[in-house]
């Protein structure tokens, strides 16, 4: 069993937030008046311009308990302000916890924000050696990795230029190259990789995967769910400073995505022609990460102002370019009684949808495909999902390119007509 390299017990972090309750802006006259009042308070009878601020406690993290094993690739996700970056700053020793303790076994390299760990007045070359020394490496070890770091970063031309003159992209390139190549036992990466271009992000994800395969531990914070799913095996979901869920990365991403698939959060994506006969009160998918050749399952809540005898659903699936790649509708109409809220399950059988990202639209109406259907309500462009996994049962093809299309037709039938 893998050894525990990070143990977090009852960890909490509190910040004090100041609130300005007085005038937020003071003119020069106000400032001079305030000085005069302090010199001779008896002569000044004007309004009080003193400090009227109040303070509030904010718990960025609250009672966190985690154990992370050696070699794990952990994706940390959550909304802005959920506590993800605060956790990495505590693990990096940038800030101290308010309560609780953290035990770390091994050297930690972190890339939390542009500028972390670099001295702006030093050149790129000097910062490589500085960071290596901070990690506890000898000069000979740094020299051994030096050419590899420079080659990966792609900033060789500017290596002897002070890093304060680097663009944010160049800064991140060099900082990531240093953090990943100087052989830390634990690598902490925040959303900072989003600064780099797509090609460099791909290189970084590949390097982090290599680091993990060498038995080292990676903690990756990102809002890019595709990158998280591609790199990480396990995930942790933070919500309001607490761990809401931990487990396999697909389960965690599913839970996070489904948290926001609700009517209240997506009213702008509703469609209603004004009849108000039928309303979709809520809609969500069972999973947003669906294995290839598995059904797509949707749960829909409806309420009807009148009895709809021939109610029907239509589901449209579009790719990332907004092109329709599939459509499904209920062949058999069903009845919706008046004033009765119903929860309905819609299951779309597998139809060889290629791995990738998709958007699902759903409408409800009255009628059928032959006689015509009148649409009453629908949800558009809010249900996003991904198809993943090995779609080639026979192993005859290795992968699928987007340029080939979205529908995989892999059951070709060949007949021999030779006479």
N, C-alpha and C positions, 0 to 999 in steps of 0.2 A: 504493500500500500504506500502511496506517495506521502512524502513527509510534508507536514504543515510548515509553510514559510511565512505566512502572515496570519496572526491571530488577533482579532479585535474583540474586546470585551467591554460592554456597557459604555460605548464611546458616544460622547455628546459634545457639541460645539455651539457655544452661545456667542452672539454678537450684540452689541448695544447700538441701537439705531436712534439717531437724534431726529426730532421733528421740529421744524421751525414754525412757531405759532405767531410770532410777531411779523413785522414788515420784512419781506425777504430782501429788500434793497434799500440802502441808505445813501442819500445824497451827501455831497461834501458839507452842505449846511447842517444836515442832521449830525454828521460826525463831529463838526466843530462845536455844535450845541451840546452834544453828549460830553465832550471834553470839558466844556465850560461848566456843566453841571457838577462834574466830579471835582473841579477845582474850587467851585463856590456854589454848593447846592442851594443855598438860601436865596440867591439872586435869580435862579432859573425856575420859573413856575410853569413851563410848557409841559407838553405831554411826555410821558415816559417812553423812551426808546431803548430801554435796557433789554437784556437777553430774556426772551420769553420761550425758550426752547424746552421741549419735553423729551424724555428718553423712554425707549421701549426695548424689551428683551426680544431677540429673535433667535430661535434655535435652528441653526442650519442643519444639524444632525442631532438625533435624539435616540439614545439607547440602541446603538448599532452593535450587533454581535455577528461576527463572520469568521470563518476559517477558510483559508485559501491554500490549496496544495501546490507542491512543486510541479511545474510544467503545465499548469492549468492556463487556458486562454479564456479570460473572463470579460464579457461585454457588460458595461455599466450604462444603463439607459434611464431616462426620465425627463420630465419637463425642465425648463430653465428654472433654477432656484430650488431644485429638489434635493440638492446636497452632494451631487456627484463630484464636482470639482473640489469642494471642501474636503471630502474624504481623501482624494489624491494629494491635496496639499498637506494633510496631516501625515499621510504615509511617506511623503517626501521630506518631512521635517521642516517644511516651510512655515507651518503654523502649529501651535500646540493645542491639544484638546482641552475643553473645559473640565470634563470628567471622563473617567474610563482610561483604558490603556491599550497600547498597540505593541505587539511583539513581532519583530521582523528578523528573519534569518537570511542573511545574504546582502550583497551590494545592490543598491537601488539606483537606477537611472530614470529620470523623468523628463518629459517634455509636456509642460502644462500650458504654457502660453508663450507667445513670441517674446523672447528676451530672457526667459528663465535660464539662469546658469551661465549666461555670457556676459562678459565685460565689454561695454560698447566701445571703449577706447582702444581695446586690443584688436589685433588682426585676427582673421579666421584661423591662421596657423597657431597663433598664441592661445586662442580660446580652445583649440583641440587639446593642447597640452594641459591647459588649466582645468578643463573638465575631467580629463583623465586623472589628474592629481586629486581632484575632489572625490573621485570614485575610489581612490586608494591604489591606483595603478602606478607601477614604476615607469620611468622614462623609456626604458627599453621596450616595455610592453606597448606603450603608446606608439613608438616608432614603428613597431612591427605591424600595427594596424593603420598607420597613417595614410599610406597610399590608397588603401581600400576605402577609407573614409572619404578622402578627397574625390576619388573616382565616383563613388555613390552620390555624393552631394552635387557634383557638376559645377562647383564654384572655383575650380582650379585657377582660372584667370584672375580672380579677385582674392586669392588666398592671403596676400600680404596687405590687403586693404582693411582698415578698421571696420568692424562689423556694423557700426552705427550708420555706415553709408550703404549697407545692404538693403535691398528691397525686402518686404516681409516674406516673399516666397523664397528668396535666397537664404534668408535667416533660418527659416524652418528647414530647408534642405540640409544645411550644415548641422543644425542642432539635432535633427533626427539621425543623421549619419553618425554623429558622435555618440548619441545615446544608445543606438542599436548595435554599434560595432565594438564598443569598449567592454564587451562581455560582462554586463551586469547579470546578476542572478534574477533580478526582478525589474521589469520594464513597465513604466507607467506612462500612458499616452492619453492626452486630452484631445478635445475637438480641434486643436491647433492644426492638424493635418489638412483641414478644409482650406487652409490658405494656399496650399500647393496646387499645381495643375493636376489634371486627371491622370496623366502618365506617371507623375511622381507619386501620387496617392496609391496607384497600383503597385509601384515599386516598394512603397512603405509597407503595404499590406503583405506583400510577398516576403519582405524581410522579417516582419513580426511573426509570420508563420514559421519561418526558418528558425527564429530565436526560440519559439515554443517547442519545435521539434528537437532542439538541442537540450531539452529538459529544463529550460528556464521559464519563468512565469511572466505572463503578459496581462495587464489590466488596461482595457481600452474603453474610453468614454467617447461616445459619438452619438449624433442624431441621424447618422446615415445608417439606416437599418440594413441595407444591402451589404455594406462593409462589415457591420457587426455580425451578420449571419454568415458571411463568407469566411471570417477569421475565427470567430469564437465558438467554443463548444457549449459553454455555460453562460448564463447571464444573471444579472441582478437588477431589479427594477426598484428605483428610489421614488418615493412620493412623499412630499412635505417632510423631508428630513429623516424618513424611516424606510426600512427595507420592506417593500410591499410584497415582493415575490422573488425567489431565487430558484434556479433549476436549469433545465436545458434551454439553450438560447432561443430555440423556436417557440417553446411554450411562453417564455418571458416576453418575446417580441409580440406574439399573438395577444397576450393579455394587455400589453401596453397599447397596441393598436385598437383593440376592441373597447378600451376605456373611453375613446373619443368618438365611437360610432353611435351616436345617439341623436335623437331629434332636436333636443335643446341646443346642442352644439353646432347643428348644421341646418338651421332654418333657411338660410340663403340658398340651399340646394334643393329646396322643395319645389314641387310643381303642382298646381291645382287650377283647373279650368274655371272654377267659380261655382260649380254645382254643389259642392260640399256633400254630395251623396255618400261618398266613401272617403275616409282619410286613413293614411298610413301613419299611425301614431308613433311607431318606433321600428327600426330595422337594424339588424346586425348580422355579421357572419359568424359561423361557429368557429372558424379558423381563418387567419389571414395568410398563413404559410401552408400551402396545400401541396402534398406530394403528388407528383405526376401520376396520372391515371387513377386518381381518387375523386370522389364526388365533391361538388361544391354545395355547401349547406348554408341556408339563410333562414333566419327567424324574423318573421314580420308580425307586428301587432296592428290590427285594423279595427275601426269602428265605423258603423254605417248609420246614416240618418234615415234610411229606408231599407226595406228588404230588397237585396240584390239577388235575383234568382240565378243569373248567369254571370257570376263574377269570374274574372280571369286575371292572371299575372303574366307579365312579359319581362324577361331578364335579358339585358344586352351587355355583352362583354366587349370592352375596347382595350386596345394596347396603349402604350405610353404616347404614341403619336396621334391618339384620338380616333384611330380607325377601328371600325367594328370588325371583330374577328369571330364572333359567335352570338347566336340569339336563341333563346329558349322561351317557349310559352306553354301555358297549361292547356293541353288538348281537351281535357274534361273540365267543363265549367263547374263551379261550386256555389253554394248558397251562403250569403251573409245576412243573418237576421237583423232586423232593425234594433238599434241602440244596444247591441251586444258586442262587447269588445272581444276579439278573437286573437289568439296567438297561433300563427300558422308556420309550419316548417316546409321550406321549399328545398328539394334536393335535385340538383342538376347532375345527371349521370356523367361519367368521364367521357370526354370527346377528344382526347389526344391533343390537348392544349400544350404547346411547347413551353419549356421553362422560361420564366421572365416575369415582368410586373404588369399588372392589369387593373382596370377600373370596371366596376359593375354598376349598371343602372337598373332600377326596378320600377315598374309601373303597375297600377291596378286599374281595371276598368270593367266594362260590362259588354258581353257579346262573345263572339268567337272569331276565329281566323277566317272562316268561310263567309259568314254573314256580316262581318265587320265588327270592330270593337271600339267602343267609346272610352277614352282614357279619362279617369277621374283624378288620380293623384300619383305621385311618384317621387323617387329620390334619385338625384343625379350627381355623379362625380365625387362621391364621398366614400364609397366602399372600395377600398384599394386592397389588392391581395397579390400574392406571388405564387407561382408554380415552381417547384424545385424537385430535384431528385433524378435518378437514372431512368429516363424514359425508354431506353433501348433494351427491351427484354432479351433480345438475342445477342446483344453486344456487337452488332454489325457496324454501328456507327459510334463514334467516340463522343461527339457533342453536337450541339445544334446552333447554327449561326442565325442571328436575327434577320440577315438578308434573305434567308431561305423562306421566311414567313412565320406565322404564329401557330398554324394548325399542322400537327405532325400526322402525316398519312403514312403509317408504317405497316399496313396490312395489305400490301399489293398482291393481287391475284394474277398469276400468269397461266394462261392456257396454251397447250400445245395443239395447234390446228394442222399439224403435218398429216398428210394423207399418204 
